[in-house]
Amino acid sequence: MNIPLLLPEDQPILLLDRTDDLTQQDVLCHFALDELLCRLTGEGGPAICHIWRHPRAFVMGVRDSRLPQAAQGEALLRSLGYDTAVRHSGGAAVPLDSGVVNLSLILPFASKGPAPDFHQDFEIMVELIREALHSTGQRVDTGEIAGAFCPGTFDLSIRGLKFCGIAQRRQRKAFIIQAFIIAQGSGCERARLVRSFYDIAAETADPKQYPIVETTSTASLEELTNIGSGAAAVQQFITAVREVIRNGQSDKDLTGVASRFVMPTTEEIRMMADQMRQRYNNK
């Protein structure tokens, strides 16, 4: 099945695939790039699908950073070699590594009419991931998975096990839909890491203030589908996403959107990351 991804006002989307670059140690730089690209899109730049990975990071939500012993939990993670940060989009703690594929759909609001309901934003990402996994023959369900880390209404799961979470960030003229997809490795081990953080960070907190993580609620695409094993699972998923994005777009369309794209400089990304760190850390 090859169904073109339906985007606001049926516009082409530019692919920015940075999954081969695992040299960036500051995980906030990826979110800073999204923020800058969203500004570009809102000012007349192209819609963008940014695909990226990080070698070893633990990204917290703002509520996680406010837990009574969050600093101690973060110290544990850093001692294990994880870069840590607080992200500006919604959601709770998520571990990232080379087996996790991150998708950011950066889209402009329609030029006329009201901004879409945020549920419609999420559905665009759901549609993309479902289509990318169509060839596996597995049904992808939406709905919160009890016991999974970073729980939400738009958890994506197969046979009751979560493999993807979705969050969003809105600016005045454009918005970002962000998803993490566990493609390779053990979902159980990642859930165990998140639970170890909450065991420390939330030791004296009200249980309503953080998710209760169970190790049996999360799995990877490698574990759930026939997409491949090891690094092949990651590459196969990335390839499938690229094919969905490219489907139905002409070379002329892509040339046109590429002409409106300006990649932020390394210094601009670093400065934005520093601003985000000052704004969202230790809140």
N, C-alpha and C positions, 0 to 999 in steps of 0.2 A: 504494500500500500504506500503510495507516495502522495501525500496530501500537503499542498503548500501551507506553510505556517501563516495563519491569518494575523496580520499586524494592523495597528491603527492606520486608517486611510490607505491600506494595501500598499505600503511602501517597501522598497528593498531594505535589506539589513546587511550591514557590513560585518564580516567575521574578523575578530581579533583573537587569534589562537596563540596564547603564550604558554601553553602547557609544557613545552620542552624546556622552558627556562625555570630551573629550580635554584637559581643562584640568589634570589632575593630573600634575605633573612628577615627583614622587617615585614611582618604579615600585613600591617596597616597600610603599606604602600599599595597593595592590591585594591583595598577599599578606597584609598585616596585616588587612585587612578579611575575607579568607577565614578567617584564624585566629580572629578574633572571632566570625564567623558560625558556625564549626564548634563553638565553645564553646556558643553559643546553641542550636544544633541538639542537641548532646549533653545539654543540660539541659531538653529537652522542647520546644524550638522546632521550626519546620518544616524539612523537607528543602528545600534551596535549589539552584537553578541560577543561578549568578552569571556573567553574560556581560559582558566588558569589553574595552577596547582601550587602548593607550598610544601617544602620538604618536611617541616615539623613545627606545628603551631597549635595553640589552644586559644580559641577566640570566644570571649565571654560576652554575654548580653549585659546591658546596664544594670539590671536587677541582680545578676550574679556578682557584679563588682561591689554591690552594696551589702552583701552578706557579712555577718559579724567577723568572720575569720577569713575573708576573701584574700587578704594579703598573704596569710600563711598558706592557703591553698595554691595561690599563684607561685609562691616561693618553691613549693614542692615541684610544680610543673617545670619551673626554670631549672631546678636541680637535675631534672630528667632530660634537659636539653630542648625544651619547648620554648619557642617564642610565644609571648602572651600579649593579648590586647583586648580592648573593649570595642565592639563594633557599633556603628551608628544605626544599622537597620535593626529590626525587631528580632526576637528570639532569645534563646538561652545558649549555654555553652556547647561548643562544637570543637572536636579535635580535627586537625587537618594534617595530612601527610601526602606522599606521592600517590597513594591509592585512592585519594578523594579528588574528584573533579568538581571544580566550582564553575557555575554558569552565571553570568550576569547579562540579563536582557535590559538594554538601556533604550528607552522608547520615549518619543515626544507625546505630549498630550495632543488630542485632536485640535485642529485649528479653530473649529467651531463646536459649540455645545459644551455641556458640563464635562468635567473630568470623570473618567469611568469609576465605577464603584471598585474598591480595592479588591473585592473578590474576582472581578473581571481581570485585574492585573495578574493575580495568581493563576487563573485559568490559562493564560497565555503560556506560562512556563509549564504547567501540567500537560498541555497539548504537545509542546515541544518534546518533553521527556517521554511521554507515551508513544509518540510516533518514532522516536529514536530507538525504542525498545520493542517496536512492533514485531520485528523479525524473530524475537526470542520466543514468541507464542505465549508469553506470560501476561496475565491481566494485571494492570497497575491500578491500584485502588487509592482513593484519597480519604482522609479522615484521621483524626488524632489516634496514635498508637500508644496505649497505656504502657508506661515503663520505659519508653524510648527517650533518649536525650533530645533536647531542644524540641519538645512536643508542640504540635500546632494543628489547627484544623486542616491545613493542607500538607500534612505528612503524606508522602508517597510510600506505598508498601506493596509487597508481593506475598501472598499467602500469610498475611497478618504480621509480617516483619518489615520494619521501616528501613528504607535505604536512602531516603532523600528528605530534606527539609527545605522549606521555602520561606523567604522573608522579603520585605520590600522597603524601599526608601523613596520618598517623594520630594522633588524640588518644585519650584513654581511652574516651570514650563516642560518638565520631563520627569521621568521616574525610572527607578531601577528595580528589577525583580531578581533576587539573588537566590541561588539554590546550591546546596552541597549534595553531591551524589557519591555514595560510598561504592566505588566500583571494584576495588580489589582488597583482599585481606579479610580479616575477621571483624565482623560487626560486634561480636561479643567482647573482644579485647578493647575496642574503642569505647564501648559502653562502660567497661570496667574502669578505664582511665577517668572518664567523666564522673563516675560514682566516687572514685577516690578523691577527686577535687571537692565534691559536695560533702563528703564525709568530714573533711576538714573545714571548709569554708562555711558550712551551714550547721556546724555542730550544736550551736545554741539557738538556731533560728527557728521560727515558726515553720512547720512543714508546708504551709501554704505558700511560702515565699520562694520555693525552689522545686524543681521536678524530682520525683522519686524515680531513680533510674534502675532498671532491671537489665541484667546482662543478656537476657534471652529475648529481648524485644527488637533488636537491631541486627541487620545482616547486610552483606555486600552483594552486588550484582554477580560477582564471581560465585558466591554461595547460593544465590537464588535462581540463576538463569544459566543458559548455555553460551553466554556471551564470550567466554574464554577464561583462562586461568592466568594468574600472575599479572605481569605487566600487559599481557595481551588483552585482558578485560578492560583495562583503562583505555588502551589505544582503540579498541573496537567501539567503545562507547563514544569516544571523542569523534571518531570517523562517522558514526551514525548521526551524531548531532550536526556535524558539518554538512552531511548530505541533506538532512531535513532543512537546514537553513538555506542551502544552495538551491534546493528544488524549486522550480518555477521562476527563478530569477535569471534574467538574460545577462550576457556579458555587457551589453550597453547599460543596463540598470546598474550593474556593479561598478562600472567605470564612472558613472555619474555620482554614485554615493562616495566612492573613493576620493573623488576630487574635492569633496567637502569635508574630508577628514584631516585633522591635524593632531598628531600624537603629542600629548603633553611632554615637556622635558623632564629629565631625571630630577632636576632641582625643583620644578613645580610640584612633582609628585611628592618629593621629600617634605617640602614645606606644607603641603596639604596634610600629609601623614602626621606631622608635628602638631598642626592645628587640631586635628581630630583627637590626638592623644591628650592634648591639654583640655579639650572640651569634654571628652567622655570617660577618661580614666579617673578613678577615685571619686566618682560621683555618689 
